[in-house]
Amino acid sequence: MIEAHTLDAWTRAADRGTIGFRNATVLGGFAAPLFLWLAGLACVLSATRAAEKSGSRSAALDAICRRGLEIFVLAFLFRLQAFVVSPGSHPITLFRVDILNIMGPAIVGGGIIWWSTTSARRQAAAFAAVTAVIAMMTPIVRESTTVNALPTWVQWYIRPAGEHTTFTAFPWIAFVFAGGACGSLLAAARGGHERRVHVGLAVTGAALVAAGFYASTLPTIYAHSSFWTSSPTWFAIRVGILQLGLAAIFLVEQLASSPSPQSPGPMSAFLLSWQRPLATLGRNSLFVYWIHVELVYGYASWLWRGRLPLWGMAVGWLAFTTLMYWVVILSAGFRDRRRIGSGNRRWNPAARHA
C-alpha cells in the first residue's frame, strides 16, 4: 500500500516510462485487492468467532454491519481531513468514492451472506457465486446506458466517473466476497484440516491464475473490456495470486514454529523476526492508511513529490514504511498508557480521593 502511493506521488516523470516503474506499479496494484480481500476474510472469521462466543448469529451479524457502517462513515471523515489539512480542493472532493466507501457496504453485504447459512461449504459457494457474477458483469455494467438514469452520486459508486471515483463497486466489492469465501472455509477448519484448506486454496489459486492467463489469450466475449481494469480474467488472476500468497504465509508460519517456538533454529529465528513487524502493520492497516496518504500526497512531502528517481523512491518508500511502523508502535504504547491510567482512576479509591 505504501509502495503504491509513494511510487505514484514521488517518482519523477523521466522514470515513469521505464520497465522498473511498470513492474513496480503492477506490484503496488495488489495493495487495494489485498486490502479488500482480507477485509472479507476477516469479516467472516470475526463473525464466526463472535457467534460461537455469544451463541447468537444475529448479534454477530449486527456487529459486522455496524463495523461496515463505521468504515463507510470513516470514508467521509477521511476526505474531510484531507480537505482541511490540504486546502484548495473543490468541496465536491468530499464525496469522491474511495476504497473505504466501497469496503464499508461490501462488509455489510458479506455479513448478510455469512448469516444466510450455517454451512461453511454453502457459505463459500454463495460468496464465490456472488464474486463470479460481479466480476463477469463488470464490463457490461460499465457500458450500460441504464446506469445513466441513476442519480449522479450513485453512478460514482458503480462505474468510473473521472476524478469523482477512485474505486467502484464493479469489480472492487467482489474482492471482499472472494475473501469471504476463503474465510468461510478457514473458519470451519479445525486441527489438521487447516493445512488441508490452505493446500486447497493454493491449488485453486494456481488454477485461477492459469485460467486467467489462458482466457486473456482468447477473443473477448464483451463488446468493450479492458484487461487491466474491467476484465474478469485479470480479476481471476489477482484473486488466485492472493490465495497463493495466503497459503505461502501459512507455510512461513509453519516453518517459523518448527522445531519449536521455545528453541527455534536459524531459519525459524529469521522468519520469526519478520512476523512481529508484519503482524503489527497488518493489525493497524486502517490506521496506517488513514495517516500515510496525506503525508505522501500532501504538503509534508512537497519538496520531493514528483522529483525522485526510481531508486530514490525505493529508498524513500523503505524509510517511510519504517516511520509508519514506529508511529504504530508509539501510538499503541500511548493507547495502552491511557487505558491503564483510566483503569487506575476508575478502580483505585486512593487515587480518586487524592
C-alpha positions as CSV (number, residue, x, y, z in Angstrom):
1,M,0.0,0.0,0.0
2,I,2.7,2.4,0.9
3,E,4.8,1.4,-2.1
4,A,1.9,2.1,-4.4
5,H,1.3,5.6,-3.1
6,T,5.0,6.6,-2.8
7,L,5.6,5.3,-6.3
8,D,2.7,7.3,-7.7
9,A,3.4,10.5,-5.8
10,W,7.2,10.7,-5.6
11,T,8.6,9.3,-8.9
12,R,9.8,11.8,-11.4
13,A,8.3,12.0,-14.9
14,A,11.6,10.8,-16.6
15,D,11.3,7.4,-14.8
16,R,7.7,6.7,-15.4
17,G,8.2,5.2,-18.8
18,T,10.7,2.6,-17.6
19,I,10.1,-1.2,-17.2
20,G,11.0,-0.9,-13.5
21,F,8.3,1.7,-12.9
22,R,5.8,-0.5,-14.8
23,N,6.6,-3.6,-12.7
24,A,6.6,-1.6,-9.5
25,T,3.1,-0.3,-10.5
26,V,1.8,-3.8,-11.1
27,L,3.2,-4.9,-7.7
28,G,1.6,-1.9,-5.9
29,G,-1.6,-2.6,-7.7
30,F,-2.1,-5.6,-5.5
31,A,-2.4,-3.5,-2.3
32,A,-6.1,-2.5,-2.9
33,P,-7.3,-6.0,-3.8
34,L,-5.4,-7.4,-0.8
35,F,-6.9,-4.8,1.5
36,L,-10.4,-5.6,0.4
37,W,-9.9,-9.4,0.2
38,L,-8.5,-9.5,3.7
39,A,-11.4,-7.4,4.9
40,G,-13.8,-10.0,3.6
41,L,-11.8,-12.9,5.1
42,A,-11.6,-11.2,8.5
43,C,-15.3,-10.3,8.4
44,V,-16.2,-14.0,8.2
45,L,-13.7,-15.1,10.8
46,S,-14.8,-12.4,13.2
47,A,-18.5,-13.1,12.7
48,T,-17.9,-16.9,13.2
49,R,-15.9,-16.3,16.4
50,A,-18.4,-13.9,17.8
51,A,-21.3,-16.3,17.0
52,E,-19.5,-19.2,18.8
53,K,-18.8,-17.0,21.8
54,S,-22.2,-15.4,22.2
55,G,-24.3,-18.2,20.7
56,S,-26.2,-15.6,18.6
57,R,-25.6,-15.3,14.9
58,S,-27.9,-12.3,14.8
59,A,-25.7,-10.4,17.3
60,A,-22.6,-11.3,15.2
61,L,-24.3,-10.0,12.1
62,D,-25.3,-6.8,13.9
63,A,-21.6,-6.3,14.9
64,I,-20.4,-6.8,11.3
65,C,-23.0,-4.4,9.9
66,R,-22.1,-1.8,12.4
67,R,-18.4,-2.2,11.5
68,G,-19.2,-1.8,7.8
69,L,-21.2,1.3,8.6
70,E,-18.4,2.7,10.7
71,I,-15.9,2.2,7.8
72,F,-18.3,3.9,5.4
73,V,-18.6,6.9,7.8
74,L,-14.8,7.0,8.2
75,A,-14.5,7.4,4.4
76,F,-16.2,10.8,4.6
77,L,-14.2,11.8,7.7
78,F,-11.0,10.8,5.8
79,R,-12.0,13.1,2.9
80,L,-12.9,15.9,5.3
81,Q,-9.5,15.6,7.0
82,A,-7.7,15.8,3.6
83,F,-9.9,18.9,2.6
84,V,-8.9,20.7,5.8
85,V,-5.3,19.7,6.1
86,S,-4.5,20.4,2.4
87,P,-6.8,23.3,1.5
88,G,-7.6,24.3,-2.1
89,S,-9.6,21.4,-3.3
90,H,-13.2,21.8,-4.5
91,P,-15.8,20.8,-1.9
92,I,-17.1,18.1,-4.3
93,T,-14.0,16.0,-3.4
94,L,-15.6,15.3,0.0
95,F,-17.9,12.9,-1.9
96,R,-15.2,11.2,-4.0
97,V,-15.6,7.5,-3.9
98,D,-12.5,5.9,-2.5
99,I,-11.7,2.4,-1.2
100,L,-13.3,2.9,2.2
101,N,-16.6,3.9,0.6
102,I,-16.6,0.6,-1.2
103,M,-15.3,-1.5,1.7
104,G,-17.9,-0.5,4.2
105,P,-21.0,-1.5,2.2
106,A,-19.3,-4.7,1.0
107,I,-18.6,-5.8,4.5
108,V,-22.3,-5.4,5.3
109,G,-23.1,-7.5,2.2
110,G,-20.6,-10.1,3.3
111,G,-22.1,-10.3,6.7
112,I,-25.5,-10.9,5.2
113,I,-24.2,-13.7,3.1
114,W,-22.4,-15.2,6.1
115,W,-25.7,-15.0,8.1
116,S,-27.8,-16.6,5.4
117,T,-26.4,-20.1,6.0
118,T,-24.6,-22.0,8.7
119,S,-22.9,-24.5,6.4
120,A,-19.3,-23.5,5.6
121,R,-19.4,-25.1,2.2
122,R,-22.7,-23.3,1.3
123,Q,-21.3,-20.0,2.6
124,A,-18.2,-20.4,0.5
125,A,-20.3,-21.3,-2.5
126,A,-22.5,-18.3,-2.0
127,F,-19.6,-16.0,-1.7
128,A,-17.9,-17.5,-4.7
129,A,-21.1,-17.2,-6.8
130,V,-21.6,-13.5,-5.9
131,T,-17.9,-12.9,-6.7
132,A,-18.2,-14.5,-10.1
133,V,-21.4,-12.6,-11.0
134,I,-19.9,-9.3,-10.1
135,A,-16.6,-10.0,-12.0
136,M,-18.4,-11.2,-15.1
137,M,-20.9,-8.3,-15.0
138,T,-18.3,-5.5,-14.6
139,P,-17.7,-4.9,-18.4
140,I,-21.4,-4.9,-19.0
141,V,-22.3,-2.5,-16.2
142,R,-19.6,-0.1,-17.1
143,E,-21.0,0.3,-20.6
144,S,-24.7,0.1,-19.7
145,T,-26.9,3.0,-20.6
146,T,-29.2,2.1,-17.7
147,V,-26.7,3.3,-15.2
148,N,-27.1,6.8,-16.8
149,A,-30.6,7.0,-15.4
150,L,-29.4,6.7,-11.8
151,P,-28.6,9.7,-9.7
152,T,-25.1,11.1,-10.4
153,W,-23.7,10.3,-7.0
154,V,-24.9,6.7,-7.3
155,Q,-23.2,6.4,-10.7
156,W,-19.9,7.3,-9.0
157,Y,-20.2,4.2,-6.8
158,I,-21.0,1.8,-9.8
159,R,-18.6,2.8,-12.5
160,P,-15.7,5.2,-13.0
161,A,-16.6,8.9,-13.2
162,G,-13.3,10.7,-13.8
163,E,-11.9,12.5,-10.7
164,H,-15.0,11.7,-8.7
165,T,-14.2,8.0,-8.5
166,T,-11.1,6.2,-7.4
167,F,-12.8,2.8,-6.7
168,T,-16.1,1.5,-7.9
169,A,-18.4,-1.3,-6.8
170,F,-17.8,-3.2,-10.0
171,P,-15.4,-5.1,-9.7
172,W,-13.9,-4.0,-6.3
173,I,-16.6,-5.3,-3.9
174,A,-16.0,-8.7,-5.4
175,F,-12.6,-8.9,-3.7
176,V,-14.4,-8.6,-0.4
177,F,-16.7,-11.5,-1.3
178,A,-13.8,-13.6,-2.6
179,G,-12.1,-13.1,0.7
180,G,-15.3,-14.1,2.4
181,A,-15.3,-17.4,0.5
182,C,-11.8,-18.2,1.8
183,G,-12.7,-17.1,5.3
184,S,-15.7,-19.4,5.4
185,L,-13.5,-22.4,4.7
186,L,-10.8,-21.3,7.2
187,A,-13.4,-20.6,9.9
188,A,-14.7,-24.2,9.7
189,A,-11.2,-25.7,9.7
190,R,-10.1,-27.5,12.9
191,G,-6.8,-29.1,13.8
192,G,-5.1,-30.6,10.8
193,H,-7.9,-29.5,8.5
194,E,-6.5,-26.0,8.3
195,R,-3.4,-27.3,6.4
196,R,-5.7,-29.1,4.0
197,V,-7.7,-25.9,3.4
198,H,-4.6,-23.9,2.7
199,V,-3.4,-26.6,0.2
200,G,-6.8,-26.4,-1.5
201,L,-6.7,-22.6,-1.6
202,A,-3.2,-22.8,-3.2
203,V,-4.4,-25.3,-5.8
204,T,-7.5,-23.3,-6.7
205,G,-5.4,-20.1,-6.7
206,A,-2.9,-21.6,-9.1
207,A,-5.9,-22.8,-11.3
208,L,-7.4,-19.3,-11.3
209,V,-4.1,-17.7,-12.4
210,A,-3.6,-20.3,-15.2
211,A,-7.2,-20.0,-16.3
212,G,-7.0,-16.2,-16.3
213,F,-3.8,-16.0,-18.4
214,Y,-5.3,-18.6,-20.8
215,A,-8.6,-16.7,-21.1
216,S,-6.7,-13.5,-21.8
217,T,-5.3,-15.0,-25.0
218,L,-8.8,-15.7,-26.3
219,P,-11.1,-13.2,-28.1
220,T,-13.1,-11.3,-25.6
221,I,-16.8,-12.1,-25.1
222,Y,-17.6,-8.4,-24.3
223,A,-18.2,-5.5,-26.7
224,H,-15.9,-3.3,-24.5
225,S,-13.4,-4.6,-21.9
226,S,-10.0,-3.6,-20.7
227,F,-7.6,-6.3,-19.3
228,W,-6.2,-4.0,-16.6
229,T,-9.4,-2.5,-15.4
230,S,-12.7,-4.3,-16.1
231,S,-11.6,-7.7,-17.4
232,P,-12.8,-10.8,-15.4
233,T,-9.5,-12.5,-16.5
234,W,-7.3,-10.0,-14.6
235,F,-9.7,-10.2,-11.7
236,A,-9.3,-14.0,-11.6
237,I,-5.5,-13.7,-11.8
238,R,-5.4,-11.3,-8.9
239,V,-7.7,-13.5,-6.7
240,G,-5.5,-16.5,-7.5
241,I,-2.3,-14.7,-6.5
242,L,-3.9,-13.6,-3.2
243,Q,-4.9,-17.2,-2.4
244,L,-1.4,-18.4,-3.2
245,G,0.0,-15.6,-1.0
246,L,-2.1,-16.6,1.9
247,A,-1.0,-20.3,1.5
248,A,2.6,-19.1,1.4
249,I,2.2,-17.1,4.6
250,F,0.7,-20.1,6.3
251,L,3.8,-22.1,5.1
252,V,6.1,-19.5,6.5
253,E,4.3,-19.6,9.9
254,Q,4.6,-23.4,10.0
255,L,8.3,-23.1,9.2
256,A,8.8,-20.4,11.8
257,S,7.2,-22.6,14.6
258,S,9.4,-25.6,13.8
259,P,11.1,-27.3,15.6
260,S,9.6,-25.3,18.5
261,P,8.9,-21.7,19.4
262,Q,11.0,-22.1,22.5
263,S,14.1,-23.2,20.7
264,P,13.9,-22.1,17.1
265,G,16.6,-23.0,14.5
266,P,18.3,-20.4,12.4
267,M,15.7,-20.4,9.7
268,S,12.9,-20.3,12.2
269,A,14.5,-17.4,14.1
270,F,14.9,-15.4,10.9
271,L,11.2,-16.0,10.0
272,L,10.0,-15.1,13.5
273,S,12.0,-11.9,13.4
274,W,9.7,-10.7,10.5
275,Q,6.5,-11.9,12.0
276,R,6.1,-9.2,14.6
277,P,6.5,-6.1,12.4
278,L,4.4,-7.6,9.7
279,A,1.6,-8.6,12.1
280,T,1.8,-5.2,13.8
281,L,1.4,-3.3,10.5
282,G,-1.3,-5.7,9.4
283,R,-3.4,-5.2,12.5
284,N,-3.1,-1.5,12.2
285,S,-3.5,-1.3,8.4
286,L,-6.6,1.0,8.5
287,F,-4.7,3.4,10.9
288,V,-1.6,3.4,8.6
289,Y,-3.9,4.0,5.6
290,W,-5.5,6.9,7.4
291,I,-2.4,8.8,8.3
292,H,0.0,8.0,5.5
293,V,-2.0,9.1,2.4
294,E,-2.0,12.7,3.4
295,L,1.7,12.6,4.3
296,V,2.6,11.1,0.9
297,Y,0.4,13.3,-1.3
298,G,0.1,16.4,1.0
299,Y,2.3,19.4,1.9
300,A,4.5,17.2,4.1
301,S,6.3,15.8,1.0
302,W,6.0,18.7,-1.4
303,L,9.8,19.1,-1.6
304,W,10.3,15.7,-3.2
305,R,6.9,15.0,-4.7
306,G,7.3,14.0,-8.4
307,R,11.1,14.6,-8.2
308,L,12.7,11.4,-7.1
309,P,14.4,8.8,-9.4
310,L,13.1,5.3,-9.1
311,W,15.9,4.2,-6.8
312,G,15.3,7.3,-4.7
313,M,11.7,6.5,-4.4
314,A,12.6,3.0,-3.3
315,V,14.8,4.4,-0.5
316,G,12.1,6.8,0.5
317,W,9.5,4.0,0.5
318,L,11.6,1.9,2.9
319,A,12.3,4.8,5.1
320,F,8.6,5.9,5.2
321,T,7.5,2.3,5.9
322,T,9.9,2.2,8.8
323,L,8.5,5.5,10.0
324,M,4.9,4.2,9.8
325,Y,5.9,1.1,11.8
326,W,7.3,3.2,14.7
327,V,4.3,5.5,14.6
328,V,2.1,2.5,15.1
329,I,4.3,1.3,18.0
330,L,4.3,4.7,19.7
331,S,0.5,5.1,19.2
332,A,-0.1,1.6,20.6
333,G,2.0,2.4,23.7
334,F,0.2,5.7,24.2
335,R,-3.2,4.0,24.0
336,D,-2.0,1.3,26.5
337,R,-0.8,4.0,28.9
338,R,-4.2,5.9,28.6
339,R,-6.1,2.6,29.2
340,I,-4.0,1.7,32.3
341,G,-4.3,5.3,33.6
342,S,-8.1,5.3,33.0
343,G,-8.3,1.9,34.8
344,N,-6.4,3.2,37.8
345,R,-8.5,6.3,38.1
346,R,-11.7,4.2,37.9
347,W,-10.8,1.4,40.3
348,N,-8.3,2.9,42.7
349,P,-10.1,4.6,45.6
350,A,-7.0,6.2,47.0
351,A,-6.2,7.8,43.6
352,R,-9.8,9.0,43.4
353,H,-9.7,10.7,46.8
354,A,-6.2,12.1,46.1
